[in-house]
Amino acid sequence: MDALFEPLTLGDLELPNRILMAPLTRGRSEESHVPNDLQIDYYAQRAGAGLIISEATGVHPKGMGWYRAPGIWSNEMVAAWKPVTEAVHARGGRVFLQLWHMGRVVLPTYIGGEAPLAPSAVTADGEGFVPVEGQVELGARPYVEPKAMDQADIDEAVAAYGRGAANARDAGFDGVEIHAANGYLIDQFLRSGTNRRTDDYGGSAKNRARFLREVTDAVLAELPPGRVGVRISPTSSFNDMSDEAPAEVAAEVGRVAEQAKLAYVHLIEPVEEGFMPMPDEPVAGDLRSSYSGPILQNGAFDAETGAKHVADKAADAIVFGRPFIANPDLAYRIREGKPLAEPNMELAYVGGANGYSDYPPYDEQAELPR
Ligand SMILES: Cc1cc2nc3c(=O)[nH]c(=O)nc-3n(C[C@H](O)[C@H](O)[C@H](O)COP(=O)(O)O)c2cc1C
């Protein structure tokens, strides 16, 4: 396990270990998308991670279509996030905020009946969740045809990412991760299945990455590059995504990150079948061909596969998602060889403190790994 406990310089940060916490949407903020006290406990408990990457957090109301997911577009949200970052720092941790716009998978009910925004008018096959009035139960609705964004829509979205970065800084986050994965807005631009544009934002992989370049520039106007990362999933089909040449997307994002000197690229590429299908052709090597900085990898790792991956220099750090749900002290448990608790996935996206901030550490008295 030693490889996971080698310190890592990640941009402007020094991480004490290479066991990072993946962004996990948990749906515990207010209905107004303002964080609350539950997030203070939940994130502080997980401060032993080399780096916490927050749950996806909305940069613009028009890009928010998830019941009780948090946002970062208002002063009220900034104020509500402050005690969260302070609590993580008080326990010696580090936390980035994941900047999010859902694009075409926002249901109209979240945005006053309007059509959601996307690079092209390509409807996602599938259903999103909306609260059914007067009930706690969540009901499913099919996705609708999005509006192909015009230049004004693009400029507004880009500016929202920049404002989100500034707000994240003001809320005390150590940096931000640009969410360009999992079929949300930036990924919709990056990949050929959802980007049918014939202007400068469509066509070649380079053109499809133009939106990401503009978002990166807007974020870098607010934060130094050592405090900015980007997350991608070029081979994932989640949210009805597809691409003719995922390797080109990976290499192109690597070029964006290399030019901008970003702190890291975070690649979702599973090493085991299960929660996500295995890619037909992995793209980690394509990313490495154009990007010389730290690569974080995520996807169905456990302590052993993660340690081996880092020892083999296939990635610089491992990002764990589901294991952090029930193991707030995951790094401690891995270091000490303690058993891992199993999460209750029925409470992954809904609930209060139950199934969220009530998973105990293995040993209340133990010190966090440094
Ligand atoms: C409950 C849950 C919520 C998630 N929310 C996000 C999210 O907000 N942003 C994101 O980029 N990925 C999200 N993901 C994906 C995870 O970050 C990660 O890629 C996935 O769980 C695979 O990693 P694992 O095998 O270590 O769990 C979520 C996954 C789960 C299970």
The ligand as a Tripos MOL2 file, in Angstrom:
@<TRIPOS>MOLECULE
LIG
   31    33     1     0     0
SMALL
NO_CHARGES

@<TRIPOS>ATOM
      1 C1        -23.8220    8.3880   -5.5750 C.3       1 LIG1
      2 C2        -22.9210    8.8150   -6.7020 C.ar      1 LIG1
      3 C3        -22.8690   10.1560   -7.0600 C.ar      1 LIG1
      4 C4        -21.9870   10.5910   -8.0610 C.ar      1 LIG1
      5 N1        -21.8950   11.9340   -8.3410 N.ar      1 LIG1
      6 C5        -20.9520   12.3930   -9.1990 C.ar      1 LIG1
      7 C6        -20.7330   13.7880   -9.3640 C.ar      1 LIG1
      8 O1        -21.3650   14.6370   -8.7240 O.2       1 LIG1
      9 N2        -19.7820   14.1780  -10.2500 N.ar      1 LIG1
     10 C7        -19.0380   13.2810  -10.9690 C.ar      1 LIG1
     11 O2        -18.1760   13.6900  -11.7590 O.2       1 LIG1
     12 N3        -19.2140   11.9480  -10.8080 N.ar      1 LIG1
     13 C8        -20.1350   11.4930   -9.9250 C.ar      1 LIG1
     14 N4        -20.2700   10.1390   -9.7110 N.ar      1 LIG1
     15 C9        -19.3020    9.2080  -10.2960 C.3       1 LIG1
     16 C10       -18.1680    8.9570   -9.3010 C.3       1 LIG1
     17 O3        -17.3850   10.1220   -9.1020 O.3       1 LIG1
     18 C11       -17.2420    7.8320   -9.7830 C.3       1 LIG1
     19 O4        -16.8150    8.1300  -11.0850 O.3       1 LIG1
     20 C12       -17.9230    6.4650   -9.7650 C.3       1 LIG1
     21 O5        -18.5590    6.2380   -8.5220 O.3       1 LIG1
     22 C13       -16.9200    5.3420  -10.0400 C.3       1 LIG1
     23 O6        -15.9310    5.3190   -9.0340 O.3       1 LIG1
     24 P1        -15.9320    4.1570   -7.9150 P.3       1 LIG1
     25 O7        -15.8940    2.8660   -8.6800 O.co2     1 LIG1
     26 O8        -14.7060    4.3940   -7.0890 O.co2     1 LIG1
     27 O9        -17.2070    4.3170   -7.1450 O.co2     1 LIG1
     28 C14       -21.1770    9.6640   -8.7480 C.ar      1 LIG1
     29 C15       -21.2720    8.3130   -8.4150 C.ar      1 LIG1
     30 C16       -22.1120    7.8790   -7.4040 C.ar      1 LIG1
     31 C17       -22.1430    6.4220   -7.0190 C.3       1 LIG1
@<TRIPOS>BOND
     1     1     2 1
     2     2     3 ar
     3     2    30 ar
     4     3     4 ar
     5     4     5 ar
     6     4    28 ar
     7     5     6 ar
     8     6     7 ar
     9     6    13 1
    10     7     8 2
    11     7     9 ar
    12     9    10 ar
    13    10    11 2
    14    10    12 ar
    15    12    13 ar
    16    13    14 ar
    17    14    15 1
    18    14    28 ar
    19    15    16 1
    20    16    17 1
    21    16    18 1
    22    18    19 1
    23    18    20 1
    24    20    21 1
    25    20    22 1
    26    22    23 1
    27    23    24 1
    28    24    25 2
    29    24    26 1
    30    24    27 1
    31    28    29 ar
    32    29    30 ar
    33    30    31 1
@<TRIPOS>SUBSTRUCTURE
     1 LIG1         1 GROUP 0 **** ****
